[in-house]
Amino acid sequence: MYIRSDSFEHRQRIPAEFAAGQPTADGFGFAPNRNPHLAWGDAPAGTKSFVLLCIDPDVPTEPEMVGKPGVLIPSEQPRCDFTHWAMVDIPTSVSQIVAGSCSDRVVPHGKTHPAGPAGARQGMNDYTGWFAEDASLAGDWFGYDGPFPPPNDLRLHRYFFRLFALDIDHLPVPDRFTAAQVLKAMHGHVLDEVAIYGTYSLNNAVKD
């Protein structure tokens, strides 16, 4: 099985078009937040559905340092995962997702019913928790919302798009599901997995 993208090259920078954050004239702000193009094929025999996850494993574990004036987050700080997309029950008839077809801007309070392949279900990403205390943005952030790494972070963030082929057509997760619930429910049902990743940073000092 393979996965590829016309929107970015494997292990190379993701264009700001597909990010949630970008530099602005007065600092940093929201970006176009379009989902990137993804395509896949050569699924193993017996595949009945696909699962797609997008996870950044390079998120700082000390959130109080994020955006703090005069502070740089060291690259060696311990990191944790941040989910940007979780989609399940993708039919086997689907072999690509067109750029911008599932997300085409930042929606305050999150997308309630994000667009996507017919039959597929999309869960909450981790902006749900990140914006929980911000009255202007708090809500259930479903579907894809792209990179917005801390501008004061010295680590280049990686964004892994992971595709799983499953031997079941419906994953037993609730309506408001998370990536953690998906990973647990998939146990014992994964026939194959492939991944591609792109990078992103809002710190000019961070190089590839």
N, C-alpha and C positions, 0 to 999 in steps of 0.2 A: 504494500500500500504506500502511496505517496501523498504529499500535500505541497502546494506551491502557492505563490501569490504574484500577481502582476503589479501590486501596489508597493512592494518593497522587496529587496533582495535578502535572502537568508543571511543572517548575522550582520546586516547593514542597517543604517539609520532608517527609521520609519519617518516619512514626510509628515510635517505638521498638519497636513490635511486630514490625517487619520489619528490625530491626537486630540485630547480634550483641553490641553494647555499649550500656550505658545507665548513667546516674548511679544510685548506690546510697546508702544511709544513711552508709556509711563511705568513699565515694569513687566508684569505677566498677567495674562487673562485667558479666557476661554478660546479654544481653537475650533475649526470646523467640525471636528468630532465625527467624521464619517468612518464607518467600518471599512476595513481594507477588503480588497478582493481576495478570495481564497478558492482554490480548486483542488480536487483530490480524485483518486481513482485506484484501481487494482485492489478493491476490497476482497478479503478472503471469502471463500465459499461459506455459506451459512449466515452471512451478515444480514441482520434484519433492521438495524437502525444505526445512526451515528450520534456521537456526542462530541460537542466542540467546547473547549475551554480556552480562555486566554488569561494567563497568570503572569504577573511580575513577581519574581522571587527576590527582588533587590530593594524592598521597601524598608526604611529605617525602623528600628524597634524602639526608638525614643521619639515619639511624635511631638513632644514639646520642643524639640530642636528644629522642627520643620518651619522654614520661613522666618526663623528668629534673627533679627538684625544683628550683624556682626559675628554670626556663628556659621561655621562651615561644618557640615556633617561628614565625618571622616569615612573614607571608603571602607575601612576595616571594621566599622561598627557592625554588630550582628544584624542580620536582616531577616525578614519574614515575607510570606506570600501576600499578594493583593490580587484579588480576582477582578478582571475587567469584562469578562463575558462568560456565561454558562448557558449552553443550549443543548437540549436533549430531544429525543424522539425525532431526529432528522431522518426523513424517509430515505431509503436506498436509491430512490429515483433522483435524489438531489446529489449533484457532483460539484457544485460551485455556489458561492455566494457573491453576488455582484457588489462592487464597491459602492457604498452609500445606500444600499438597499435596506439595511437594518437600522442604520443610525445616520443622521445627516445634520446634526447640530447638538449642542448641549441643551437639554430640557430641564429647567429648574424643577426641583422636587422629583426628578427622574421620569423616565418614560413608563407610563402605565401599561400600555399595550404596544410594545415595540414590534415593528414589522419584521417579517422573517419567512422562511420557507413554510408552505402550507403543511400543517400537521405537527410542526416542531413547537416546542415550548421553551421559553427563555426565563431564566431565574434572575435573582438579584445579584448585582455586583457589589464590590466592597465600598463603593462610594455611599452606599446606604448607611453604613456605620460611620464613615468619615465625616459626612455632613449632618449627622444626627442632631448635633447641638446648634446648627446654623438654621435659624428660622427661615431664611430666604432660600435655602436649598434642601432642607430636610425632607425625606420621603423615601419611598421604595424605588431604588434605581434599578429597574429591570433592563435586560438586554446589554448591548455594547456601549461602553463609555471608555474612551481611549486614554493614552498616557498623559499624566500630568505630574511628573516627578518633582520633588522639591527643588526649587532653583538654587538652593544653597547646598545641594548634595554633591559630593565629589565622586560618587560612583555612577558609572554608566549603567542605566537600567536596561534589562532585557525583558522582552514581552514574548512569551511562548504561546503559540497557537497550537494546541494539542487536539488531535482528532482521534477518536476511539471508534472502532467497529465493534458492535455488540451483537450477541446472539438472541436478543429480545427486541421487540418493536416498541415497547413502552417501559420506561424506567420508573420504578415505584418511588417517586419523590413528590412532596406536596406542591401546591401551586406557588407558594413563596419559597422556592428552594434556593439553596446556596451551592457553591462548588463543592464544599465539604460533604454535603448530603449526596451530591452526585457521585463523588469518588467512593463513598461508602456503598451506595446502592449498586454501583457497577461491579463490585467485587464478585469475581467468579463468572462474569459475563463478557469480559473483554477478549475478543479474538485477535485484535491487532491494534497498535497505536503508532502514529507518526506525529512529528512536530516540526515546526519551523519557528524561528524567532527573529525579531527585529529589535533594534536598540533605540533609545531616546534619552535626551538630557536637555535640561533648560539652563545648564551651567556652561558658560562658554569656555571654562577652564578644563572641561571634561572632553577628552579626545577618544576616538575609537581605539 
